[in-house]
């Protein structure tokens, strides 16, 4: 087991069939002790019960918190330390693309919402866990960016593109500051993911799924690599996760 006895926090675990749940499930199968988080207590508790139902020995703490607030981020970290005594891994997965349309028509409130959910949550959770990992002298933080480079940004999603550019900068900055503390900070840059919501909304053909879309299993494998001992020495990178021909 690649994550045996590691304590991992995964944010953005609300619905089955989404990236957060897929990563949590993969981590649990690799032996991690989990804290999963979303805003909705009923949903996150249901996901925790589903994870435990696969193996009654699994340790899964469900926390409901608004991670766009300092209080919510601190509470998530505090409850995890109180339960497990340490934190080895933080996966900042909260967020996603929710504001899509002409950039010149984007409302300020929608801009702020997209940046808060994708970038602010990553900042606040990283700041909250940083003292814990510094005391331990070790830790791995994994952020979620987007595929491609800044110049490859797609149209009609300006707030999301700017948020993910911020995540890239946040990753590099914290990676440099963590070098002397034994803390590694990296990011994944996945292409189109085969989440239930994406498939329902975009209705890809079988050919498109096979050639352009990234499976959740592939995403989870990349995440496991970047938070496991196999990636020791890798710091401040954004690892692209692209579709594989099938």
C-alpha positions, 0 to 999 in steps of 0.5 A: 500500500503506497499511502499506508497510515498516511493522514490525508485531507481531501477537499471538494468531496461532495458527490459520487462520480466526481474527482474528489470522491475518486481521489478519496477512494483511491487513497483509501484503497492505498491505506490512507487515513482520510479527512474529506470535506465539503460545505454540505454535511449530509453529502460529505457524511454520505461519501464517508459512509460509502468509503467505509462500506468498502472496508470497515477498517477504514478511517474516514473523518467527514468535515463540513466547512466553508473553506473560503473562510479562514475559520472554515480552513482552520477548523478543518485542520484542527479537527484532523489533528485532533483525530489523527495527531498529524497531517501528511497530505493536503489535496486542494480539490475544492472548486471547479468551473461554474461560470461559463460565458462571454468574458465581457458579460461576467458579473463581478459577483460571479468573478469573485465566486469562481476565484474564491472557490478555486484559489482562495480555498487553496490559499487558506487551507495551505496556510492553515496546514503549513504550521502543522507540516513545519512542526513535523518537518514533512508534508505534501500538498497537491493543488489542482490546476488546468491542462495547458499553459496560460497562453492556451486558456479557453474562451468564455471562462475568464474567471476560471482561467485566472483562478487556475493561473493563480493556483499555479503561482501559489504552487510555485511560491509555497514550493520554494518556501517549503524547501527547507521545511521538508514540505513538497507542493505540486499541482496536477493539470488534468484535461477534460475529466470523465466526471458524471457532471461533465459527461451529462453537461457536454455529452461527448461521443464515444470517440471523444471520450476515448481520444480527449477525455481523462479517466478518473482512475488515471487522475487518481493514479497521478495524485497518488504518485505526487503525494507518495514517497515515490515523488520525493524530490519533486517540488513546484511542478504542474504535472499534466494529465492527458487522455491516453489513446484506447 
